[in-house]
Amino acid sequence: REYFVVVEALLKQDIVQINKLTSELYVSRNMMDVYLREATEWFEKREILVVKKRGAGISLKTTEHTYRLA
């Protein structure tokens, strides 16, 4: 699945900027919104909260245990 690239980026980095990720993956903003929605669902199944901060980017809010399980 394509959205796993977004999942991987969120797991590896503290904060991910959507515009930067969009340009790195060479996808449109609309497609990135679809990937983000699918990635958010993937994280919610694993009890991990995806936090969107305007101007800062996207980050994860979780415990160390659930982070390592993901």
URNORLIN-V397300 format. One record per backbone hydrogen bond with DSSP energy under -1.0 kcal/mol. NH is the residue of the N-H (numbers start at 0). CO is the residue of the C=O. If there is no record, write none. Layout:
NH_CO ; NH_CO
This chain:
4_1 ; 6_2 ; 7_3 ; 8_4 ; 9_5 ; 10_6 ; 11_7 ; 12_8 ; 15_57 ; 20_16 ; 21_17 ; 22_18 ; 23_19 ; 24_20 ; 26_21 ; 31_27 ; 32_28 ; 33_29 ; 34_30 ; 35_31 ; 36_32 ; 37_33 ; 38_34 ; 39_35 ; 40_36 ; 41_37 ; 42_38 ; 43_39 ; 44_40 ; 46_43 ; 47_42 ; 48_60 ; 50_58 ; 52_56 ; 55_52 ; 56_52 ; 57_15 ; 58_50 ; 60_48 ; 66_62 ; 67_63 ; 68_64 ; 69_65
